[in-house]
Amino acid sequence: MFLEYSGFAPFKKWWASICLIPFALYFILTHGHYSLIDNADLIIHEAGHFFFGFFGSFIHAAGGTLMQIIFPLFIALYFFRAGYRTGLQVFIF
């Protein structure tokens, strides 16, 4: 296969990051505009208010942001521990 040659080993390792560059540029250049990823982000945010709402009013208010940080972090940690580099790169993105 094309990527199995020794000269392309670094490319094979980081192909997911290279493929994510156009998406990163799109999100940087259209900052503040609505995109489809905002739907998933909204669900995760609102679920945070629900799950952290049992611990008091301050944590209830901060729960949305906490869940937006904790949820992708746990998934990225899972991919890191499993050794799945592509999943880790996507969730870091």
DAKA-V850228 format. One record per residue. PSI is psi in whole degrees, 0 to 359 (NA if undefined). OMEGA is omega in whole degrees, 0 to 359 (* if undefined). D_CENTER is the distance of its C-alpha to the mean C-alpha in whole Angstrom. Layout:
# DAKA-V850228
psi = <PSI:PSI>
omega = <OMEGA:OMEGA>
d_center = <D_CENTER:D_CENTER>
This chain:
# DAKA-V850228
psi = <160:319:353:350:150:332:341:11:316:325:319:325:324:22:325:319:320:321:335:349:313:323:319:317:320:312:329:317:335:38:131:353:153:138:171:333:339:333:312:320:321:319:314:318:310:327:327:321:319:310:324:357:342:353:14:169:324:313:328:316:323:352:326:312:321:316:326:334:316:316:306:330:316:320:318:322:320:312:323:314:329:348:20:92:320:314:320:316:322:318:334:325:NA>
omega = <186:184:183:178:186:180:183:181:178:179:180:181:187:183:180:178:179:178:180:181:179:178:178:178:178:182:177:184:180:182:178:178:181:175:183:179:178:177:179:180:179:179:180:180:182:175:177:177:180:185:180:181:181:186:178:187:180:180:176:180:181:185:179:179:178:181:177:178:187:185:178:179:178:179:178:177:177:180:178:181:179:180:180:187:182:178:178:180:179:182:172:177:*>
d_center = <30:29:26:28:31:30:30:27:25:23:22:21:19:16:17:13:13:16:15:12:14:16:13:12:15:16:13:15:18:18:17:18:18:17:15:14:10:12:14:11:10:14:14:12:14:17:17:16:20:21:20:21:24:26:26:28:28:26:23:23:22:20:18:16:14:14:12:10:9:11:9:5:8:10:8:7:11:12:11:13:16:16:16:14:13:12:9:8:8:6:3:5:5>
